[in-house]
Amino acid sequence: MQVKTRFAPSPTGYLHVGGARTALFSWLYARHTGGRFVLRIEDTDRERSTQSAIDAILESMQWLGLNWEEGPFYQTKRFDRYREVVERLLAQGKAYKCYCSKERLEEMRNEQMQKGEKPRYDRHCLHDHSEHAPDEPYVVRFLNPDSGKVEFDDVVKGHLEFDNRELDDFIILRSDGTPTYNFCVVVDDVDMGITHVIRGDDHVNNTPRQINLYKALGAPVPVFCHLAMILGDDGTKLSKRHGAVSVMQYREDGYLPQALVNYLVRLGWSHGDQEIFSQEEMIELFSLEAITKSASGFNTKKLDWLNAHYMKTMPAEEVAAELVWHLQRQGVNSLEGGPAPALVVKCYAERCHTLKEMAQKARCYYEEITGYDEAGVKKWIKEGSVQLLKEALALLKEQSVWEGQALDEALQALAQRLECGMGKLGQPLRLALTGTATSPGIGDTLQLCGRERSLMRIERAIAAFSAR
Ligand code: GLU
């Protein structure tokens, strides 16, 4: 049997960390088993679903590299199919029309509550419709078995049992003709041949109702795998209060998708005490059995650590693609002139926590600097600094190879000859080149700046610092 999993978000907001983790686990399980992964947009709640949320979900999935073989399917495009299945269940006596008014249902509820009973529909409309005209508004209810139990073995939670008497004859079609969530999910999962339903455990209580529907439809019941929720650093359910929770916000904040994916896989899944997993390793090692039962806690420090790791160890060209996005985001055009973004990555990966920070630090190589850091000037521009800059300028003009290491060596030789120490020479140069006193090695900084821009900036700094 080929495994088929799906991710089925409701587009009522951005894709958050919890949803992304569900998507990742479903995707990984399909990849691991050589199966297929389906993306389904559950947009039947037309009031709360928006196109911008759909776009954000698709964009986030693509950014994370979670590609799907089938879909995206949209539930709103499948209404005819749902109607067809409702009609079938009605014809088979497995569902029935209910004409009860809001008032009647309200009254029934109150009575049941007063008697201390769990409110549930009393099946008033199951047998007798004689008092209703066919054009009166009605809902369609599923005829849930009224005795026995629903049992299933959840991969994460183990054996679960629900008493059928606890379950209502729930509505599958509303009076406005729209189908309900529990119904659409089952029809879709059956039609799409889903073998493994991996989702958040906020859906555990829907599962017995859904299993009864599978049975009524004569369809095989899939394997269920309900993931424990993700908690924030402080032990409460992860929410906006804990900072960024939307996947795209992590991109904005300068994280690499590889870091976020690696971070997410460890939220509720483990393989010994290994923390770093390449995509290939994740796919190879992932199993549903190793998913943890307990809720997992979000830990921003660990995500930061992973991000630093990936910035340093991934091929610079790959990181550069993401850096270019950040530069663009900050209004910096890195595609016409300036250093190759991969060189920026090589020189800055060790010096930054995020790509956002890297882009901020690197913008001086792509556009004009507007001034000099006051504190840096105070600290490093002393009597003699201008003279040193002049010496450096003369030396640099002679350099034929504009490359980090060669430039470093030339300047070191100069510092030795002038007996001034590299700091006295390097810091004023950094200020001249970047406007700040912190940058990579001076040779690399010169290479990043480029020959012409470097010479021009040193000349300009000589003028500016002489005037002081
Ligand atoms: N659309 C549901 C949600 O976003 C998921 C349904 C499911 O996975 O079965 O919570």
Residues whose N, C-alpha, C, O or C-beta is under 5 A from the ligand:
A	BS01	LIG	A8 P9 S10 E42 V185 R199
